[in-house]
Amino acid sequence: MKFRGRSTESNPSASPLAEPRRLSLKVALWLLDSPRLGAKPQVKHFAGRLLKQPAREGVVEAQSRLGRMLCRECGNARDRRIGHELLRQAARAGDHSAQLELRRLPRD
């Protein structure tokens, strides 16, 4: 079945892999911001998995949200350490919420 719309051939600058990653970031943020869904641990876990790849690629918003989630929600030291590093990266990139979160967190 052929779909009408923008084809990737007519727009060579658009990478076919960028779309799903942007979508996963938007879905993760939507899940976390949803009042009813965002409070459930399973949803937070799923959203964290969706944020992982964009955060590794340097998407500042993903680094900030995943870092905050790891620092607040996780009980083990390894996850908190990873969360701190993600927050530091996002804060260096100029993310205001990451800078505030780093000030609130206790120093190691």
Secondary structure, 3 states (H helix, E strand, C coil): CCCCCCCCCCCCCCCCCHHHHHHHHHHHHHHHHCCCCCCCHHHHHHHHHHHHHHHHCCCHHHHHHHHHHHHHHCCCHHHHHHHHHHHHHHHHCCCHHHHHHHHHCCCC
